[in-house]
Amino acid sequence: MTNVHIITGGSSGIGLECAKRFKDGKVLITGRTEAKLVSACEELKGLGVDALYKTSDISDQASVDELFAYGKSLGDIKTVLNSAGVSGVGASAKKTFEIDLLGTLHLIESAKKNISPGGVLILISSMMGHTVLDNPAYDGLLVEPDAEGAIDKLVEIVEDKSDLAYNFSKKAVQLMVRKYASDFGEVGARIVSISPGIIMTPMARKAAEEHAEKMKAMETVTPIKRLGEPEDIAKAVKFLASDDAYFITGTDLLVDGGLHLKLAELMARA
Ligand SMILES: NC(=O)c1ccc[n+]([C@@H]2O[C@H](COP(=O)([O-])OP(=O)(O)OC[C@H]3O[C@@H](n4cnc5c(N)ncnc54)[C@H](OP(=O)(O)O)[C@@H]3O)[C@@H](O)[C@H]2O)c1
């Protein structure tokens, strides 16, 4: 049977870079914009990747279910990488929660039902998720964002600030990975997350334009002394998707050049 690797957000940035590394089967990329998917597919095919696309919106469970049904019709779903997301720049707090938080839950729900034994769901979180402390006031809402009124309550908690909605959504990804590890284990599959630092993709460039000084300061204090590139994350994704990582589940991997160690210092300065 053919291996299928589903990559949400595969038309750009981290998702596209990761898609380039899956050459043992079909790579199904998805996003909302067809033109971006067509051009990414062409690029991938040029690199020898058996790429296909389907438009979908992760904030809509039905759309995600259709994506998985299509994926399953192509073969055994071995890898699901959720790299779709928005940074909060130019989006409301509610929209950010709907995509980054609810979208993650939709992926988990569909993956649980459709992933093959030996498969893995890799969720892209963020170093910024590690800045949100555990708190019983919101941890329950973060892992059950589909409960009635949960998103509205979270919007209230973050005072309608979309950058905080992003950080809270990424914290939720880390909590969900822990919550669902046993469910994935039941079907012989794994679930993990990766927390990137600053990675130079279209999303980060947009944020860099808005917060140029902050970005420079982050580069300066990063122990590795540079910002990240999409391939830094793609290498970690390829490892976590491989059989070498078969004993790794229910956990988050920070891939940030060590920047998280300096965040408290940076935040105190701001
Ligand atoms: N870049 C960084 O510094 C950084 C750091 C930490 C974490 N991350 C995380 O890494 C992931 C990828 O970021 P990136 O920098 O690669 O961003 P990017 O280049 O902007 O790519 C985002 C991708 O997500 C897709 N997307 C957005 N909303 C979607 C939705 N509702 N449904 C389906 N697809 C959607 C976009 O396509 P369409 O717009 O066409 O839908 C695009 O393909 C995100 O989760 C981000 O939060 C990035």
The ligand as an SDF file (V2000), in Angstrom:
LIG
                    3D

 48 52  0  0  0  0  0  0  0  0999 V2000
    7.6900   31.2160   11.1610 N   0  0  0  0  0  0  0  0  0  0  0  0
    7.9070   31.2370   12.4560 C   0  0  0  0  0  0  0  0  0  0  0  0
    8.7390   31.9830   12.9950 O   0  0  0  0  0  0  0  0  0  0  0  0
    7.1180   30.3250   13.3500 C   0  0  0  0  0  0  0  0  0  0  0  0
    7.5050   30.2090   14.6960 C   0  0  0  0  0  0  0  0  0  0  0  0
    6.7940   29.3720   15.5240 C   0  0  0  0  0  0  0  0  0  0  0  0
    5.7260   28.6490   15.0310 C   0  0  0  0  0  0  0  0  0  0  0  0
    5.3550   28.8010   13.7230 N   0  0  0  0  0  0  0  0  0  0  0  0
    4.2050   28.0310   13.2640 C   0  0  0  0  0  0  0  0  0  0  0  0
    4.5540   27.2630   12.1370 O   0  0  0  0  0  0  0  0  0  0  0  0
    3.4100   27.0660   11.3000 C   0  0  0  0  0  0  0  0  0  0  0  0
    3.7750   27.4500    9.8700 C   0  0  0  0  0  0  0  0  0  0  0  0
    4.1530   28.8050    9.8430 O   0  0  0  0  0  0  0  0  0  0  0  0
    4.9230   29.4530    8.6160 P   0  0  0  0  0  0  0  0  0  0  0  0
    5.8420   30.4450    9.1930 O   0  0  0  0  0  0  0  0  0  0  0  0
    5.3890   28.4060    7.7080 O   0  0  0  0  0  0  0  0  0  0  0  0
    3.6950   30.2620    7.9750 O   0  0  0  0  0  0  0  0  0  0  0  0
    3.2990   30.6250    6.4690 P   0  0  0  0  0  0  0  0  0  0  0  0
    4.4710   30.6240    5.5770 O   0  0  0  0  0  0  0  0  0  0  0  0
    2.4580   31.8440    6.5850 O   0  0  0  0  0  0  0  0  0  0  0  0
    2.3700   29.3950    6.0570 O   0  0  0  0  0  0  0  0  0  0  0  0
    1.1470   29.1800    6.6700 C   0  0  0  0  0  0  0  0  0  0  0  0
    0.4080   28.1310    5.8830 C   0  0  0  0  0  0  0  0  0  0  0  0
   -0.8260   27.8500    6.5390 O   0  0  0  0  0  0  0  0  0  0  0  0
   -1.8900   27.8980    5.5910 C   0  0  0  0  0  0  0  0  0  0  0  0
   -3.1050   28.2550    6.3240 N   0  0  0  0  0  0  0  0  0  0  0  0
   -3.3490   29.3720    7.0540 C   0  0  0  0  0  0  0  0  0  0  0  0
   -4.5760   29.3200    7.5820 N   0  0  0  0  0  0  0  0  0  0  0  0
   -5.1290   28.1460    7.1840 C   0  0  0  0  0  0  0  0  0  0  0  0
   -6.3760   27.5110    7.4000 C   0  0  0  0  0  0  0  0  0  0  0  0
   -7.3500   28.0880    8.1280 N   0  0  0  0  0  0  0  0  0  0  0  0
   -6.5990   26.2970    6.8450 N   0  0  0  0  0  0  0  0  0  0  0  0
   -5.6360   25.6820    6.0990 C   0  0  0  0  0  0  0  0  0  0  0  0
   -4.4440   26.2430    5.8360 N   0  0  0  0  0  0  0  0  0  0  0  0
   -4.1980   27.4590    6.3780 C   0  0  0  0  0  0  0  0  0  0  0  0
   -1.4220   28.9500    4.5800 C   0  0  0  0  0  0  0  0  0  0  0  0
   -2.0740   28.8480    3.3170 O   0  0  0  0  0  0  0  0  0  0  0  0
   -3.4200   29.6940    3.0060 P   0  0  0  0  0  0  0  0  0  0  0  0
   -3.2220   31.0700    3.5710 O   0  0  0  0  0  0  0  0  0  0  0  0
   -3.5430   29.6370    1.5350 O   0  0  0  0  0  0  0  0  0  0  0  0
   -4.5200   28.9650    3.7030 O   0  0  0  0  0  0  0  0  0  0  0  0
    0.0460   28.5630    4.4520 C   0  0  0  0  0  0  0  0  0  0  0  0
    0.1870   27.4490    3.5970 O   0  0  0  0  0  0  0  0  0  0  0  0
    2.2920   27.8960   11.9180 C   0  0  0  0  0  0  0  0  0  0  0  0
    1.4850   27.0890   12.7280 O   0  0  0  0  0  0  0  0  0  0  0  0
    3.0530   28.8770   12.7930 C   0  0  0  0  0  0  0  0  0  0  0  0
    2.2780   29.3440   13.8610 O   0  0  0  0  0  0  0  0  0  0  0  0
    6.0240   29.6050   12.8610 C   0  0  0  0  0  0  0  0  0  0  0  0
  1  2  1  0
  2  3  2  0
  2  4  1  0
  4  5  1  0
  4 48  2  0
  5  6  2  0
  6  7  1  0
  7  8  2  0
  8  9  1  0
  8 48  1  0
  9 10  1  0
  9 46  1  0
 10 11  1  0
 11 12  1  0
 11 44  1  0
 12 13  1  0
 13 14  1  0
 14 15  2  0
 14 16  1  0
 14 17  1  0
 17 18  1  0
 18 19  2  0
 18 20  1  0
 18 21  1  0
 21 22  1  0
 22 23  1  0
 23 24  1  0
 23 42  1  0
 24 25  1  0
 25 26  1  0
 25 36  1  0
 26 27  1  0
 26 35  1  0
 27 28  2  0
 28 29  1  0
 29 30  1  0
 29 35  2  0
 30 31  1  0
 30 32  2  0
 32 33  1  0
 33 34  2  0
 34 35  1  0
 36 37  1  0
 36 42  1  0
 37 38  1  0
 38 39  2  0
 38 40  1  0
 38 41  1  0
 42 43  1  0
 44 45  1  0
 44 46  1  0
 46 47  1  0
M  CHG  2   8   1  16  -1
M  END
$$$$
